[in-house]
Amino acid sequence: MKSAVVVFPGSNCDRDLAVAFEQVSGAKPAMVWHRDTELPDGVDMIGVPGGFSYGDYLRSGAMAARSPVMRAVAAAAARGVPVLGICNGFQILTEAGLLPGALMRNSGLSFVCRPAELRVENSQSLFTSRYAKGETITIPVAHHDGNYQADPDTLARLEGEGRVAFRYSGEVNGSAHSIAGILNEAGNVLGMMPHPERAAEEAHGNIDGRRLFEGLFELVGA
């Protein structure tokens, strides 16, 4: 199985995500530079990591979304290739139009870095099959612009179509409907602010995030 992690100037979670991919899949992912115009042939899974791409200049993820490689990512997503965007990766996916809505400044106007309790809202997606609906898990957050917002019609559609994957159990950043992660219409693109790659091995003190990767690679490789 081939996976790829996209790297932008300012990415700082790309190696963490690559380690999680490798530990679960048994194969090292390709590290794809933002100026590349193509993804590796036959890629089965794409990760867009956290960090501060382009120093969060203009808006978080705005410049990265216009990198040459994102045209290839969008094309792969349209073909059904799973795409996982974490933190800054979620911001990039919204800016690129692969997911609706926007990530705004946290309601408290401060950087939030701590474990966060999430409720699993959809256990039927590629990314959540190893979780039970309604289950509470703990995944670290580390962001300044994680306040998810969308217009009322979009929020209603996300809720009605079961596209809210994760929801904060308590107040974290002011996100509408306490949304922590959403899916695209086809269900093969997930954007989430919490960092499952930071809760993927025993050394982290928590492995609640590992099941996301295990379920994903299991289903993609089936």
N, C-alpha and C positions, 0 to 999 in steps of 0.2 A: 504494500500500500504506500502510495506517495503522498506526502503532505508538504506544505510550504508555509513559511512564516514571512510576512512582508516586513521589511525594515525601512524605516524613515529616519531622517536626521532628527534626533531627539527621542527616538524610541528607547525605552530603558527596561522593558519587560519582554523583549523579543527572545532573549536567551532562556528566561524562565518558561515561556510558552513552548519553546523548542524542546526543552527538557521534559516537560509534561507530555508532549506529543511522542517523544522518543521512548519514554518509560512505558507508555501504554501500548504504542504500536510496535515497538521493537526496531524501528527504523528512524534514522536521523532525518529530520525535515530539511528541505532546501531552504536556504536563507535568500530571499529575493529582494534585491535593492529597489528602492522607490523609482529609480530612473529606468529600470528594465521595462521593456514593452511587452514581454511575453512571460508567461508562467512555464514551469517545467512541463514537458509533455506528459499527459496522462495523470496530472495531479488529481488526487481524490479528496483533498481537504485543504482549506486555506485558513490561516490564522492571521488576524490583524491585531497586533499587540498594543498594550498600554504604553504610556510614556507622555512625552510632550513634543509631538511631531512639530517641527519648524518653530519650536519654542512657544507653541500656542499663539503664534502671531495672528492677528486679525480676529479669528475665532478658533477655539479648539477644534482641530481636525479640518479646518477650511482649506488650508493650503495642501495638506496631504491628500485630500479628496481629489485634487486636480493633478496629482502625480501621474506620470505615464502608466505606471503599473496598475492603477485603479481601473483603467479601461479594460485591462485583461481580467481583473478580479470581477468586475461587473459582468463581463461576457461569460465567465465561468459560472457565476451565480445564476445567470439566466439559463445555463445548460443544466442546472440542478446540482452543481458542485457545492457541498456545504461550506459556508463561510462563518467563522466565529470571530466577532469583534469584541474585544475586552477593553473597558475603560476608554482610553483615547481611541481604541479601535472602534468602539461603539459610536463615539463622536464622529469619526471619519466616515463610518457607514451611513450615518444620517446626513452628513454634509454631501456625500456622494449620491444620495437619493436611493440607496439600497434599502433603507429603512425610513419610515416616516417620523416626523417630529424633530425635536432639537434638544440638545443638552445645554442648559443654562447655568449661570453662576449659582452655587449652592445658596439656599435661602438664608443661611447664617453668615454668608459672605466670608467663610473661612474654609481652609483645607480640612477635609475629614479623613482621618486615617485610623481605622480600628476594625475589629471584627464586627460584622453585621449579621443579624438574623434575617433570613429570607424565607418566605413561604413559596413552595413550589405550586404554581397555578396550572401548569400544563405538563402532564407526564407522558404525553403521547408524541412528542417531537423527537427528531433525531438526537437532540442535545439533552433531553430530559428523561429518556426511557429507563434509566436506572434509579429514578426517584419515584416516590409515590405522591400523587396529587394531595395537597394539603400538608405535606411534610415540611417541617422546619429544619433548615440547615444553616450552618454558620460559614460565611465566606468573607474574607477581608475586603474592605473598601479603602481606596486611597485616591481622592479626587477633589478638585476645587470647582469643577463644572460638571456636576453629575445630576443636576436638577432636570429631570426629563419633563418636557412640556409638549403638548400638541393641541390642536383646536378640538372643540367638543365632539365634532363628527368623527374625527380620527380616533379619539379616545374611545368613543362608543363602538367604533368598528373593531378596534383592537380587543376590547372586552368581549364583544359579541361573537367574534370569530375565534376566540380562545388563543389569541396571539400574545397575551401577557404570559411570559414564561416564568418570571420570578417577580415577587413583590416584597418590599421591605416590611418586616413585621412591626417595626417602630419607626419613628421619625429619624431620617438620616440627612436628607438634603433638600426636602421640599418637593420632591417629584410628584407630579399629578398622579392620583390614584396609588401613590406609593410604589410606582413602577420601578423595578430594578433591571428588567431585561425583557426584550420583545422579539418576536419573530416576524419575518416577512410573510407575504400571503402564501407563498409556496412551502414555507416551513423549513427551508434549507439555509436561511441566514438568521443568525442570532446575534443581537447586540446586547451586552450587559455591562453595567458599571462595576460590580464586584469582580474580584480576581480569583477564579477557581484554580488557576495555576499556582497560587500561593497557599492552597489548601489541598495539595495533591500527593503529599508523602508524609510519612510519620515524623520526619524531622521538622516539619512545619507545625507539629502539634495538633493537626486537624487534617483529615482526609476527605472532608465532605465534597470538595471540588473534584476529586479524582473520578467519581462516578460519572460526571459529565463527559470526561474524555473516554472512559471505558465504554459507556453506552454508545457514544458517537462512533468510535472506531469499530466497535462490534457491528453496528448496523451498516456502516459504510462498506465494511469488508465482507458483509454477508453475500 
